[in-house]
Amino acid sequence: MTTRIIPAIMSGGAGTRLWPVSTQARPKQFHALSGGDASLFTETALRVKGAAGAITFAPPLILCNVRHAELARA
């Protein structure tokens, strides 16, 4: 039997302590801060992609501010 999980990725916070890198238009989660080319948001989305044994992941439910919807879709 396979367990199907619908992941919820919460993408919030202004990242004011990272100003001027993090702005209202492009907050911290949409920047590559961990040393690679992918943003923190992209790295999180990739962690729930595909299957891991008896667990499969459905496409994630993204929770973010409406102002960041286009960044989340990219």
C-alpha positions as CSV (number, residue, x, y, z in Angstrom):
1,M,0.0,0.0,0.0
2,T,1.3,3.4,-1.0
3,T,0.8,6.5,1.2
4,R,0.2,9.7,-0.7
5,I,1.1,12.9,1.0
6,I,0.1,16.4,-0.1
7,P,2.9,18.7,1.1
8,A,2.1,22.2,2.2
9,I,5.0,24.6,1.7
10,M,4.5,27.8,3.8
11,S,6.5,30.6,2.2
12,G,6.2,33.7,4.4
13,G,8.2,36.3,6.2
14,A,9.7,39.5,5.0
15,G,13.3,38.7,6.0
16,T,13.8,42.2,7.3
17,R,17.1,41.2,9.0
18,L,18.5,40.4,5.6
19,W,17.8,43.8,4.2
20,P,18.9,45.1,1.6
21,V,19.1,41.6,0.0
22,S,15.6,40.7,1.1
23,T,12.9,43.2,0.0
24,Q,9.1,43.3,0.0
25,A,9.2,42.5,-3.7
26,R,11.6,39.6,-3.3
27,P,11.8,38.2,0.2
28,K,14.4,35.9,1.6
29,Q,12.8,32.6,0.5
30,F,13.2,33.6,-3.1
31,H,17.0,34.1,-2.9
32,A,19.8,31.5,-3.1
33,L,21.2,31.8,0.3
34,S,22.5,28.3,0.9
35,G,25.5,28.4,-1.4
36,G,23.9,27.0,-4.5
37,D,22.0,28.4,-7.5
38,A,18.5,27.5,-6.3
39,S,16.4,29.7,-4.0
40,L,15.4,28.4,-0.5
41,F,11.9,28.0,-1.9
42,T,13.1,25.9,-4.9
43,E,15.2,23.7,-2.6
44,T,12.2,23.1,-0.4
45,A,10.0,22.2,-3.4
46,L,12.6,19.8,-4.7
47,R,12.7,17.9,-1.4
48,V,9.1,16.9,-1.8
49,K,9.3,16.0,-5.5
50,G,8.9,12.4,-6.5
51,A,8.6,9.3,-4.4
52,A,10.5,7.8,-1.4
53,G,9.8,4.1,-1.0
54,A,6.2,3.5,0.1
55,I,5.5,7.3,0.2
56,T,4.5,9.4,-2.9
57,F,4.2,13.1,-2.9
58,A,1.4,14.9,-4.7
59,P,2.1,18.4,-6.1
60,P,2.6,20.7,-3.2
61,L,0.1,23.2,-1.9
62,I,2.0,26.6,-1.8
63,L,0.9,29.1,0.9
64,C,2.3,32.6,0.2
65,N,1.4,36.2,0.1
66,V,-0.6,37.1,-3.1
67,R,2.2,39.6,-3.9
68,H,4.7,36.7,-4.3
69,A,2.4,34.4,-6.3
70,E,4.4,34.9,-9.5
71,L,7.7,34.2,-7.8
72,A,6.2,31.0,-6.4
73,R,5.0,29.9,-9.8
74,A,8.4,30.4,-11.4
